[in-house]
């Protein structure tokens, strides 16, 4: 009996060992299959890496516009350029031969911000024998009272252009392409185009000589800005910049210009306008207009030294930057918003005063940027 019991114990142990070994083989095989699948996906999804401004970036975003189906290129405004100018001051451009054009992207309701810009750098229409033309770019509004106020403002200052699309944050790409359309239709004699938002102050005494030097050297193919590199879409639905995978399936955007400002030679503006007909719509205006378009056209983006600085960090130093950014904070409380608007107005005038003083005392000669 003891011998039989011993044989049974040994048999059970052997069976358990065999089962354990079989389980290990199955687990290892499953793991190998998973690894194989992952490697296959990596191989399938592998895209070239290229070096851009010292960093390796993936070019998977090229799939956004390469081999795009024709139904993605049917937007009547973006791709067919069926724009209409509801308000237009293009005659000012035709009256001049060579000049710099400043396009200021503004919202329909921002009367106060536009006036600040007219009272500061926008008051300079000629500097160092270079004419400067300013145009505020607006979309349309369904508010008849607001539209009447805009038309009255336009009649007084003759510096507003308005396109046939609703003025909203998610329509900024329409505003960008409308600007390209307007320049190519009404303002062809501009030599350089400066695009800014309405919270930017331009350092006119520094920017105009900077551009004039490029003009004198006949430098073309210019796109300069603050470069955003290696950034991807926000996937959190509650985020202001949320973008679904169906809208944009790739992990990163191409290198692009921060939306608040950019410097473009007129040849770049013309080429970008033509390219809009073959690049599918993306509502992020800065990614579309200064990321995909220059990438398609093989235009190199350059970031100058001392390009832009926050206004609030610049009051106690020489004005050595081309642009100053005066971000307006968003508050839910109306009184806090009004308080912030008043502060931003004060800061805009203060930084412009610093710029004027810098020009008066020729402080730019001691700037270390150039």
C-alpha positions as CSV (number, residue, x, y, z in Angstrom):
1,X,0.0,0.0,0.0
2,X,2.8,2.4,0.9
3,X,4.5,1.6,-2.4
4,X,1.3,2.3,-4.4
5,X,0.7,5.5,-2.5
6,X,4.2,6.6,-3.3
7,X,3.7,5.9,-7.0
8,X,0.5,7.9,-7.0
9,X,2.2,10.9,-5.4
10,X,5.1,10.8,-7.9
11,X,2.5,10.6,-10.7
12,X,0.6,13.6,-9.5
13,X,3.8,15.6,-9.2
14,X,4.8,14.7,-12.7
15,X,1.4,15.6,-14.0
16,X,1.5,19.0,-12.2
17,X,5.0,19.6,-13.6
18,X,3.8,18.9,-17.1
19,X,0.8,21.2,-16.7
20,X,3.0,23.9,-15.3
21,X,5.5,23.6,-18.1
22,X,2.6,23.7,-20.7
23,X,1.2,26.9,-19.1
24,X,4.7,28.5,-19.3
25,X,4.9,27.6,-22.9
26,X,1.5,29.0,-23.7
27,X,2.3,32.2,-21.8
28,X,5.6,32.6,-23.6
29,X,4.0,31.9,-27.0
30,X,1.3,34.5,-26.3
31,X,3.9,37.0,-25.2
32,X,5.9,36.3,-28.4
33,X,2.7,36.8,-30.5
34,X,2.0,40.1,-28.7
35,X,5.6,41.3,-29.2
36,X,5.4,40.3,-32.9
37,X,2.1,42.3,-33.3
38,X,3.6,45.4,-31.6
39,X,6.7,45.1,-33.7
40,X,4.6,44.8,-36.8
41,X,2.6,47.9,-35.8
42,X,5.8,49.8,-35.2
43,X,7.2,48.8,-38.6
44,X,3.8,49.6,-40.2
45,X,3.6,53.0,-38.6
46,X,7.2,53.9,-38.8
47,X,7.8,57.3,-40.4
48,X,11.0,59.1,-41.2
49,X,12.6,61.3,-38.5
50,X,14.3,64.5,-39.7
51,X,16.5,67.0,-37.9
52,X,14.8,70.4,-37.6
53,X,16.5,73.2,-35.7
54,X,18.7,70.7,-33.8
55,X,15.8,68.4,-32.9
56,X,14.5,65.1,-34.4
57,X,10.9,65.4,-35.4
58,X,8.5,62.9,-36.8
59,X,7.0,63.7,-40.2
60,X,3.8,61.6,-39.7
61,X,1.8,64.9,-40.0
62,X,2.5,64.9,-43.7
63,X,-0.3,62.4,-43.9
64,X,-2.6,65.3,-43.2
65,X,-2.2,66.7,-46.7
66,X,-0.5,64.0,-48.8
67,X,-2.9,61.9,-50.9
68,X,-5.9,63.8,-49.5
69,X,-9.2,62.9,-51.0
70,X,-10.9,65.5,-53.1
71,X,-13.9,65.8,-50.7
72,X,-11.5,67.3,-48.2
73,X,-10.7,70.1,-50.6
74,X,-14.2,71.5,-51.3
75,X,-14.5,74.3,-48.8
76,X,-15.8,77.3,-50.8
77,X,-13.7,79.8,-48.8
78,X,-10.5,77.8,-47.9
79,X,-10.1,75.9,-51.1
80,X,-12.2,77.8,-53.7
81,X,-11.4,81.3,-52.4
82,X,-15.0,82.5,-52.8
83,X,-14.4,85.4,-50.4
84,X,-16.3,88.6,-50.3
85,X,-15.1,91.8,-48.7
86,X,-18.0,93.3,-46.7
87,X,-15.8,96.2,-45.7
88,X,-12.7,97.1,-47.7
89,X,-10.1,99.9,-47.5
90,X,-7.9,98.4,-50.2
91,X,-7.5,101.8,-52.0
92,X,-5.0,102.8,-49.4
93,X,-2.7,100.0,-50.7
94,X,-3.0,101.0,-54.3
95,X,-2.1,104.6,-53.6
96,X,1.4,103.5,-52.5
97,X,4.1,101.8,-54.4
98,X,6.3,100.0,-51.9
99,X,5.3,99.7,-48.2
100,X,5.0,97.4,-45.2
101,X,1.5,96.1,-44.5
102,X,0.5,95.3,-40.9
103,X,-2.5,92.9,-40.6
104,X,-4.1,93.0,-37.2
105,X,-6.4,90.1,-36.4
106,X,-9.2,91.6,-34.2
107,X,-12.6,90.5,-32.9
108,X,-15.7,92.4,-33.9
109,X,-16.4,93.7,-30.4
110,X,-12.8,94.9,-29.6
111,X,-13.3,98.6,-30.3
112,X,-11.2,99.6,-27.3
113,X,-8.2,97.4,-28.2
114,X,-8.2,98.7,-31.8
115,X,-8.2,102.3,-30.5
116,X,-5.2,101.6,-28.2
117,X,-3.2,100.3,-31.2
118,X,-4.1,103.4,-33.3
119,X,-3.0,105.6,-30.5
120,X,0.4,103.8,-30.0
121,X,2.4,102.2,-32.8
122,X,-0.5,102.5,-35.3
123,X,0.0,106.3,-35.2
124,X,3.3,105.8,-37.1
125,X,2.5,105.7,-40.9
126,X,6.1,106.4,-42.1
127,X,9.4,105.5,-40.4
128,X,12.8,105.8,-42.0
129,X,11.2,106.7,-45.3
130,X,9.2,103.5,-45.3
131,X,5.4,103.7,-45.5
132,X,3.4,101.5,-43.1
133,X,-0.3,100.5,-43.7
134,X,-2.4,99.1,-40.9
135,X,-5.5,97.0,-41.5
136,X,-7.7,95.4,-38.8
137,X,-9.1,92.0,-40.1
138,X,-12.6,91.1,-38.9
139,X,-15.2,88.5,-39.7
140,X,-18.9,89.2,-39.9
141,X,-21.4,89.4,-37.1
142,X,-25.2,88.7,-37.0
143,X,-25.6,91.6,-34.5
144,X,-26.9,94.5,-36.5
145,X,-26.2,97.1,-33.8
146,X,-22.6,95.8,-33.5
147,X,-22.2,95.8,-37.3
148,X,-23.4,99.4,-37.5
149,X,-20.8,100.5,-35.0
150,X,-18.1,98.7,-37.0
151,X,-19.2,100.4,-40.2
152,X,-19.1,103.8,-38.4
153,X,-15.6,103.0,-37.1
154,X,-14.5,101.9,-40.6
155,X,-15.8,105.1,-42.2
156,X,-13.9,107.2,-39.6
157,X,-10.5,105.4,-39.7
158,X,-10.6,103.6,-43.0
159,X,-8.5,100.7,-41.6
160,X,-10.9,97.8,-41.4
161,X,-11.4,94.9,-43.8
162,X,-14.2,92.4,-43.1
163,X,-14.8,89.0,-44.7
164,X,-17.9,86.9,-45.3
165,X,-17.4,84.4,-42.5
166,X,-18.6,84.5,-38.9
167,X,-16.0,86.1,-36.6
168,X,-15.2,83.4,-34.0
169,X,-12.3,81.7,-32.4
170,X,-12.8,78.4,-34.4
171,X,-13.0,80.4,-37.6
172,X,-9.5,81.9,-37.3
173,X,-8.3,79.8,-40.2
174,X,-10.9,81.5,-42.4
175,X,-9.6,84.8,-41.2
176,X,-6.0,83.7,-42.1
177,X,-6.9,82.6,-45.6
178,X,-9.1,85.7,-46.1
179,X,-6.1,87.8,-45.3
180,X,-4.0,86.0,-47.9
181,X,-6.8,86.5,-50.4
182,X,-7.1,90.2,-49.6
183,X,-3.4,90.9,-49.9
184,X,-3.2,89.1,-53.2
185,X,-6.3,90.9,-54.5
186,X,-5.9,94.4,-53.2
187,X,-2.5,94.9,-51.7
188,X,0.0,93.3,-54.1
189,X,2.6,96.1,-53.8
190,X,3.4,95.5,-50.2
191,X,7.0,94.3,-49.8
192,X,6.5,92.7,-46.4
193,X,3.5,91.7,-44.4
194,X,3.4,91.6,-40.6
195,X,0.6,89.6,-39.0
196,X,-0.2,90.3,-35.4
197,X,-3.0,89.8,-32.9
198,X,-4.6,92.7,-31.1
199,X,-2.6,92.2,-27.9
200,X,0.7,92.9,-29.6
201,X,2.7,96.1,-29.5
202,X,5.2,96.6,-32.4
203,X,8.6,98.1,-31.7
204,X,8.4,100.3,-34.9
205,X,11.9,101.9,-34.5
206,X,13.4,98.5,-34.3
207,X,11.3,96.5,-36.7
208,X,11.3,98.8,-39.7
209,X,15.1,99.1,-40.0
210,X,15.3,95.3,-39.4
211,X,13.0,94.7,-42.4
212,X,14.5,97.5,-44.5
213,X,17.9,95.7,-44.2
214,X,16.3,92.6,-45.7
215,X,14.7,94.7,-48.5
216,X,18.0,96.3,-49.3
217,X,19.7,93.0,-49.5
218,X,16.8,91.6,-51.7
219,X,16.2,88.8,-49.2
220,X,13.1,86.8,-50.1
221,X,11.4,83.6,-48.9
222,X,11.1,85.1,-45.3
223,X,8.9,83.7,-42.6
224,X,10.0,84.7,-39.1
225,X,8.2,84.2,-35.8
226,X,8.4,82.5,-32.4
227,X,8.7,78.8,-33.4
228,X,6.6,76.1,-31.7
229,X,8.2,72.7,-32.0
230,X,7.2,69.2,-31.1
231,X,3.8,70.1,-29.8
232,X,0.8,67.8,-30.3
233,X,-3.0,68.2,-30.2
234,X,-4.9,68.3,-26.9
235,X,-7.1,65.2,-26.5
236,X,-9.0,66.3,-23.4
237,X,-12.6,67.2,-24.6
238,X,-13.0,70.1,-22.1
239,X,-9.8,71.8,-23.2
240,X,-10.2,75.0,-25.3
241,X,-7.9,73.6,-28.0
242,X,-9.4,70.0,-28.0
243,X,-8.9,68.2,-31.2
244,X,-10.4,64.7,-31.8
245,X,-8.5,61.9,-33.4
246,X,-10.9,61.9,-36.3
247,X,-10.0,65.6,-37.0
248,X,-6.3,65.1,-36.6
249,X,-5.0,61.5,-36.0
250,X,-1.3,62.3,-35.6
251,X,0.7,62.7,-32.4
252,X,2.4,66.0,-33.2
253,X,2.0,69.1,-35.3
254,X,4.6,70.3,-37.8
255,X,6.8,73.2,-36.6
256,X,4.7,76.3,-36.6
257,X,4.6,80.0,-35.6
258,X,3.0,81.1,-32.4
259,X,-0.2,82.8,-33.5
260,X,0.4,86.2,-32.0
261,X,2.8,87.5,-34.7
262,X,4.8,86.7,-37.8
263,X,6.9,88.5,-40.4
264,X,6.5,87.4,-44.1
265,X,8.0,88.6,-47.4
266,X,5.3,89.2,-50.0
267,X,6.5,86.2,-52.1
268,X,5.7,83.9,-49.2
269,X,2.2,85.4,-48.8
270,X,1.5,84.8,-52.5
271,X,2.8,81.2,-52.4
272,X,0.8,80.5,-49.2
273,X,-2.4,81.8,-50.8
274,X,-2.0,79.4,-53.7
275,X,-1.2,76.5,-51.4
276,X,-4.4,76.8,-49.4
277,X,-6.3,75.2,-52.3
278,X,-4.5,71.9,-51.7
279,X,-4.3,71.7,-47.9
280,X,-7.3,70.4,-46.0
281,X,-9.0,72.6,-43.4
282,X,-7.7,72.6,-39.8
283,X,-9.4,75.0,-37.4
284,X,-6.2,75.7,-35.5
285,X,-5.1,78.8,-37.5
286,X,-1.5,79.0,-36.4
287,X,-0.9,75.3,-37.2
288,X,-2.6,75.5,-40.5
289,X,-1.4,78.9,-41.7
290,X,2.2,78.9,-40.4
291,X,2.8,75.2,-40.0
292,X,1.2,73.2,-42.8
293,X,1.4,75.8,-45.5
294,X,5.2,76.6,-45.1
295,X,5.9,72.8,-44.8
296,X,4.1,72.1,-48.1
297,X,6.0,74.9,-49.7
298,X,9.4,74.0,-48.2
299,X,9.7,77.4,-46.5
300,X,12.0,77.5,-43.6
301,X,10.7,79.2,-40.4
302,X,13.3,81.4,-38.7
303,X,13.2,82.8,-35.2
304,X,15.1,86.0,-34.9
305,X,17.0,86.9,-31.7
306,X,15.0,89.1,-29.3
307,X,11.8,88.4,-31.3
308,X,9.1,88.8,-28.7
309,X,8.8,89.4,-24.9
310,X,6.0,89.8,-22.4
311,X,5.1,93.4,-21.7
312,X,5.1,93.0,-18.0
313,X,8.7,91.7,-18.0
314,X,10.0,94.7,-20.0
315,X,9.3,98.0,-18.3
316,X,12.6,98.3,-16.6
317,X,14.9,97.5,-19.5
318,X,15.8,98.8,-22.9
319,X,13.2,98.1,-25.6
320,X,15.3,95.6,-27.6
321,X,12.6,93.2,-28.9
322,X,10.7,93.4,-32.1
323,X,7.3,92.7,-30.5
324,X,5.8,92.9,-27.0
325,X,3.0,90.6,-26.0
326,X,0.3,92.0,-23.6
327,X,-1.9,88.9,-22.8
328,X,-5.3,89.8,-21.6
329,X,-6.3,87.3,-18.8
330,X,-9.8,85.8,-18.9
331,X,-11.9,86.2,-15.8
332,X,-15.4,85.0,-15.2
333,X,-16.1,87.9,-12.9
334,X,-17.0,91.0,-15.0
335,X,-15.5,93.5,-12.6
336,X,-12.2,91.6,-12.6
337,X,-12.2,91.5,-16.4
338,X,-12.8,95.3,-16.6
339,X,-10.0,95.8,-14.1
340,X,-7.6,93.6,-16.1
341,X,-8.6,95.5,-19.3
342,X,-7.7,98.8,-17.7
343,X,-4.4,97.4,-16.6
344,X,-3.6,96.1,-20.1
345,X,-4.5,99.5,-21.6
346,X,-2.1,101.2,-19.1
347,X,0.6,98.7,-19.8
348,X,0.2,99.1,-23.6
349,X,0.7,102.8,-23.3
350,X,3.6,102.3,-20.9
351,X,5.5,99.9,-23.2
352,X,5.0,102.2,-26.1
353,X,6.3,105.2,-24.1
354,X,9.4,103.1,-23.4
355,X,9.8,102.4,-27.1
356,X,9.6,106.1,-27.9
357,X,12.2,107.0,-25.3
358,X,14.4,104.3,-26.6
359,X,14.2,105.8,-30.1
360,X,14.8,109.3,-28.8
361,X,18.0,108.3,-27.0
362,X,19.1,105.8,-29.6
363,X,19.2,103.0,-27.1
364,X,18.8,100.4,-29.9
365,X,22.5,100.8,-30.8
366,X,23.4,99.2,-27.5
367,X,21.0,96.2,-27.8
368,X,22.9,92.9,-27.9
369,X,20.4,91.0,-30.1
370,X,21.7,91.8,-33.6
